[in-house]
Amino acid sequence: MPALPSWLTEPLWDQFTALLPERPQFHPDHPLGCHRRRISDRIIFDKMLQLLRFGCSYEAIADTTCSATTIRTRRDEWIALGVFARLKQIALNSYDRIVGLVLDQIAVDGSITKAPGGGEAAGRSPVDRGKQGLKRSGMTDGYGIPLGRVLAGANRHDSPLLAPTLDRLDDLGPLPDDITVHLDAGYDSDKTRALLNDRGFHGRIAHKGEKAPIQASQRWHVERTHAWQNAFHRLARCYERRATAIDAFFDLADTIITVRSLIRRGWTTYRWDERPNRRP
């Protein structure tokens, strides 16, 4: 069973392989030149997609094509090269150029998931009997395209994570002059309003004690994006212990979400050779 459909996997791989450095099949310093060939990057890439989608362990996904150690080693090589972060940025730039990011309406919210293995970014979860959990403070545009995130322990409050989350906007280049940030009642404080005013943003914040439907705003976009991310089981139940590895999987998931939205929204407007026969 493929982790993703081919109409989504192929454009991802085409861009991913363009970011990888050229390497020979055999290591040039080997004295005999007769050792095993280097495992294909495409095999490791497909394994990474399976790990992300199904949430299984490295040992469970390993087979005769490659070992669990090879997957981890190649993953760390790609993280050191910054391939996952660059891939996500390219996907965002492509979406902005073809469809257009809705940057005048920003939504920020936190989401708590399980982290049974603990690790650098984990903490005691207040909603899971004190077990280890991971909180991500995510930010999306007005349609729900993920723009960035901040990882923290599950015991961290959403409000202190707002400033570093909004700092992710600096990577997007020129921003609109008038930006509205949609927040839930967890951010309802004078400190949050002062933070938004200092940055020149307008805040639409839900008030504590009032029912959500009465004061519903556009923050549901980020809640939907959290649901999209949690559909990748490696993010919904994270066993990675290093923050760099967690960020790499999140960058890969955000890239998939962005490219998928780009293909779906561009299907009715554009034509290309590999265009699916029906709207995805």
Disulfide bonds with the S-S distance in Angstrom:
none
